[in-house]
Amino acid sequence: MTEAQNEPSVTIEALMDEQRVFPPSKEFVAQANINAASVYEDGKDYETFWENQADSLLWRKKWTKTLDWSNPPFAKWFVDGKLNVTESCLDRHLENNGDKVAYYFVGEPGDERTVTYRQLYEEVCQLANGLASLGVSKGDRVAIYMGMTVELPVALLACARLGAPHSVVFGGFSSDALMDRINDAEAKVLITCDESWRNGNKIALKSYADSALEKTPSIEHVVVVKRTGTAVPMIQGRDIYYHELIKDQPKERPATETDSEDTLFILYTSGTTGKPKGIVHTTGGYLLGASFTHKNVFDIKDDDVYWCTADIGWVTGHSYIVYGPLANGTTSVLYEGVPNYPDKDRYWAIIEKYKVNQLYTAPTSIRTFMKWGTEFPERHDMSSLRLIGTVGEPINPEAWIWYNKYIGGGRAPIVDTWWQTETGHIMISPLPGVTTTKPGSATVPLPGIGADIVDEEGNPVPWGGGGYLVLTHPWPGMLRTIFKDPQRFVDTYWGRFSKPEENRWVYFAGDGAKRDVDGYYWLLGRVDDVMNVSGHRISTLEVESALVDHQDVAEAAVVGRNDPITGQAIAAFVTLKGHVQGNEQLIAELREHVAAKIGKIARPASIVFTDELPKTRSGKIMRRLLRDISEQRQLGDVTTLANADVVNDIAARAAAMQTSQED
Ligand code: WTA
C-alpha cells in the first residue's frame, strides 16, 4: 500500500463536522423488528449470537459446531450442517405462501410479470432439470451473463438447487472480461440472453458471449433466454433456448443436499492486481448473514414490498435481491432498466404503483436524482416508503439530507450500509429501530460483527481518530477463499494486520475510515489501487493493462479522481509510442478500447497524453501526484521525482483536456 489512492481529504474533515443527528421516531421504534439496544450486548458473544439466529433457516441436518476457527483465516460455519438454500428460499414458503408474490418484474419497455413463490419454485425446478439434462451436477460451475429479468434469479436458484456454484458476470462487462471469468472458474455451462434492454437500446449479450466463447474450452452448452426476440445465431449442439430447455421439464426437482461449507457461488471482483479475484461464498453462513441483515436492517414485515435497485451481477443483487429476500419470503420489485427511461421519474412511478415500502439504492444514483431536480419525485405519491437505504460508497451529507427529505418524506429512516463482495452481507449499518443516524456515517457494526480502526502498525486508534478499517473476528457470510488461490486470500485480506504468532487474525477491508467520539464509523474510501466509480469497484491496474494493450500506447497510469456524481471518475495518463500523435480521435479510440477490454463502466472519463509519466527514482509511477493533478490541487514536493519537470507539463495538459464519461 505504498501508493495510497484515497487519503483522508478535506471534504472528509467537513463530513466529520456533521452535527445533525436523527434518532428513530417513536412510531418506528414501536413496530421495529429489533428495538432494544441490548441486541448489541448479545452480539458480543458472536458465536452464540449467530447460532441463535440460525434456526431461521431450513436445515436438513443440524450442525455439530457453530464455528470452526482452528485453521485461521479459513473459517467453517455450522460445521456438518446440511441444507440446500433453495429449500429455505422456496420450498418452505409453498404451503402457506405459495401464492404470495416473490417478484413484481418491471421490464424497461413497460412489460410486467408477477411471479408467485410457487411459480418461482416451479420454474427453478424446471431449469434445474434442464441444466441437469445438459450434464450439470453438484460442484460444476455455471456462468451467468444476463440482463435483469425473472430468468436471472431463476438461473441462480436453479444452480443452487443442483449444488452447482454459479458465477454471475455483470451484463455490462465486455467479451474479454466474460472470457477471463469463465476460464478462471472453468464453467461448464453459460446462461445468457439474446439481448437485454438498457436505456431503450438492445444490448447484444449473446453476440458478446459468442466472442468470449471462442476462447473458453470448458463451456459445453449455452442456454439462451429470449428477451428482445431478436434472432441470434445458435450453434447446433451447443446452444439451446431457455424456453425450449425447460418446456417439457417436470416442475419438481428434489434439491441436492449440500454441506454448510459447500460453495454456493463465486463472484469476481477487482483487487489490487490486474487480475480479478474469484470471491468464494459458501452456503449456511452466507444465507444466514444475508437473511438476518435483510430482515433487520430493512425492518421487513410479511406484507412489505421491498425494492433493491442493484443489478444481480453485483454482490448487492445476490444478497439483497435473491438470497436474503427470498429466504425471508419477501415480495420484491425486480426492475430491468435505467432510472431515466422513458423519463427521469421511472423509479418514483414504480414506487407509487407497487406501493414500495423499502428502497435500497446507491449514493451515485441519489446524486444524479438531485441533479435532475425535485420535480420528478414530486410527481408521485411515495408515502408508502417506510425505510430507505444506500450502499456502495460513502454518501455525502448533502445527498443524505436530500434523500431523507425528497424520497423519505422526512419520515423514513435511512440505513447507510457498509459491506463488500467479500463480506457477503451488511456489516456496518444502523438498526433502524435502535440506532440514531448521522448523515454521512454508516454508524456502527451490526450485532455479531467485530470492527475496529487501526494505525499502520495494526494498533487500535482511539475514538476520534482515523486509520484502516478492519474486521476483528469471523462472521457467517465471510468469503472463504479466493477461487484456486488460497494464498492470495491469506495475503490480500489477512496479511497486513494479523499477528499469527499471537493467534490474532484481523481482516483488512481495504477502506480507510474515521471513528468519531461516539464510536460512529465514517468511511473514507479505498486506500488501495481500487477505484469506486458509481459504486463499482475497478482496479487501476486493470484499466492500465487495457490501455497498454492498445497498439499505440507505450505506458499508462490511471487514478480515480473525485467526481460529484459518480464518486470517483477514471483519469488516465498515457504516453504514446514514438511515432504516434495524440489527438481527440485517439482519445475516443482508447476509451472504446478499454470498454471493449473490460466494459463501459471502466472507460476513462479523461485521457491526457504526456511524453513521460512522473516517476520516483526507483521507477514507480507517482499515482498520488497524478491524482493531485486530476483534482487540480496544489502540487506538493516533487523533488523525489526522477523527472520533476514533466509534472508541470502534465498539469497544464490535464487542465486543458478533459472528456466526459458517458453512461
Ligand atoms: C465501498 C458493495 C462507504 C467500500 C456492497 C467497500 C462503501 C466497497 C459503502 C465494496 C458505504 C460499500 N459507505 N463505502 N455504505 N458500501 N462501500 O465489493 O469502499 O462492490 O470496500 O460491495 O464499496 O464494494 P463491493
Residues whose N, C-alpha, C, O or C-beta is under 5 A from the ligand:
A	BS01	WTA	T390 V391 G392 E393 P394 D416 T417 W418 W419 Q420 T421 E422 A442 A509 D511 L523 G525 R526 G535 R537
